[in-house]
Amino acid sequence: MDSILEAFLGLILGAILMFWMFSFFRKKKSKELTEHQSIVLLDKIRSVCKLVSVEGDFAEIYKYENTKERFMSLVSSKKKALIVINAKAHIGYDLKKVKMHADNARKKIVLTNFPEPEVLSIEPELQFYDIKNGLFNAFSPDDLTALNLEAKQHIKEKIPNSGLMDTAKREVLEAILLIESIAETIGWKLDYSALEIPLKQEQLKK
């Protein structure tokens, strides 16, 4: 009788031990899977990198002049041109600058800071008119490279007064909703309650 009781108790203890080990490894596996999901999700959001939210077109007339002097400044030679700059500027957000962390227990991505909009790219197209070369100061291929850089800088200086940055700030909620949709693809939630978003309610009504 004692041997039967001991065997029965052994079976119960074995079953409890097996159940405990099964629960432990299942929880550990679930925790590892959740942590892996959060890492993948954060990497996925950052991999979007740069998000264009506003595009602006510029048309500017730029007068270029360059003078070279020779023979101890006794002789000068000027080249000049009238340049029409047609440029496309992209304003948006560098998502690598987003500050966020994963709440693995609640399967949440907590967004704590969103960057300010910035100029992501400027694509100028130059058209030359009224080109005049100097005697020993003519336009060269290197001048075209330099003029492209000058054109980009010229357009960049125009952007602050163009209203594009303000428009991009009003579009910030759409950028955040994009991150939210990325999180939802693997069953996570995005918490951005810590952010102060201008015109948040008005944009949600649209």
N, C-alpha and C positions, 0 to 999 in steps of 0.2 A: 504493500500500500504506500509506504514511504517513497519507494522508487518511482511509483506512478506519479505521486504528488510532486516529486523533485523534477521529473521529466516535464510535467505540466507547467510548473513554475519556470523551468528553463525555456520552454516554448514561448511563454508569455514575455519573459525578459528578452529573449531573442527577437521577438516580434517588435517589442518597444524599441530595442536598439536599432533594428533595421528601419523602422519608421522614422526614428530620430535622424539616422544617417541620411535617409532619402530626403527628408525635409531640409536638412542642412545643405546638402549638395544642390537641391532644387533652388533654395533661396540664394545660394552663392552663384549658381548659374544665371538666375534671373537678375541678380545685382550686376554681374559682369556684363550681361547683355544690355542692361539699361545704361551702364557706364559707357559701353561701346557705342550705343546709339547716340548718346549725348556728344561724344567726341566726333562721330561721323557727321552729326547734324551741325555742330559748330563749324567744322571744316567745310561743310557744304555751303553754309551761309557765307563764310569768308571767301569761298572760291568764286562767288559771284563777282567779287572784287569791286568793280566800279559800276554804279547804276546811273545811267543818264536819265534825268527827269525833265530837263528843259533843253530845247534846241533853239538857237537864235541865228538869224541871218544878218550879216552886215555888208554894207556897200559903202566904201570910203574912197575918196580921192586923196592920193598921197603924192606930194611933190618931193622928188629926190634930187639932191644936188651934192656933188663932191668935187672939191678943188685940190689939185696937187701943185706944189710949187717946186721949181728947179732953179739951179744956178743962184744959190743963196737968196732964194725968194724973189729974184729979179723977174722970173718968168712964171706965170701960172697957167694952168690948163683945167678947164671945168667940163665935167660931164653932167648931164641932167636928163631927167625924164619925168613925165607925168604918169603916175601909176594908179590904175583903178583896182582896188582890192575888193574882191567878193569872197567873203569868209563865212564859214559855218562854225559856230561855237557850241560846244556841248557842256552843259552845267549839270552837276549831279553830286553823287555821294561816293566816297571811297569806303566800302563796307569793311575793309580791313581795320578801319579806325573805330568801328562800332565796339562798345564795351558791353559785354554780356557774359553770363555764366549759366551753367546748367544746374537745376535743382532736380537731381536724380530721383529723389524720393517721390516728388510730385509730378515728375516727367514734364518739367517746365523749363523754358529758356527765359531767363530774366534779363531784360534789356535795361541797362542802367544809364547809358549815355549814347546819344546819336550825334554824329559829326555835323559840322556846318557844311553847307553846299560849297563846292569849289569848281573851278574851271578844269574840266577833265581833258578837253582837247580843243584846239583851234585849227581848222583846215582852210588856209588861205589859197585863193587862186588869183594870180597877178596878171594884169593886162597892161602892156606898156604902150604909151602914146608920146608923141613929140620927143623922141629919143635924140639927144645931141651928144656926140662924143667930142672930147677935147683932142688937141693935137697929140699929146702924149699921155692921155688919160681916157681910155676907151672902156666900155663895158666888157666884162669878162665873165666866164661861167661862175667864178667864185663870187662875183657881185650878185648873181641870182640867188645863191645860197644865203648870202648875207641879207639880201632884201626880203627873202622869205621869213627870216628870223625877225627882222625889223617889222614886217607886216604883222606877224603874230603878236609882237609886243604892242604894236599900235592898237590892234583890236582888243587886246587884253586890258589896256588902259581905258577903253571905251565901255567895257562890260559893267563896272560898278554903277554907272549912270543910266544903264539900259533897262533896269528893272528885272533883268533875268534872275539875279540872286534872290530877290523878293519872291518871284514866282516859284523858284525852286524850294524856298522855305515853306510856301503854302502847299507844296506837293509832298512834304515830308511824310505825311500819314500814308500816302500810297506806297512809299518806299518801305515803311514799317509793315504794312499789310502784305507786301511781297514776302518779307521775312516770315511773317506769320503763316502764310500759305506753305512755305518751305518746311516749317516746323510741323504743320499738320499732315504732311505727306507720310510721316512715320508715327503719327499718333501723339505728338507732343503739342503743348500749348505755349503760346508766347505771352509773357507778362511784361507789358510796357507801361504799367501804371506809375512807375517812378518818373517818367518823362513828362515834361511840360510842353505840350504841343499846341502852338497857336492855331486858333480856328478849328480845333478838333471836332467839336460838335457840329459846326457848320458843314465841314467836309463829310462827316458821316451821313448827313442828311441828303447829300447829293447822290 
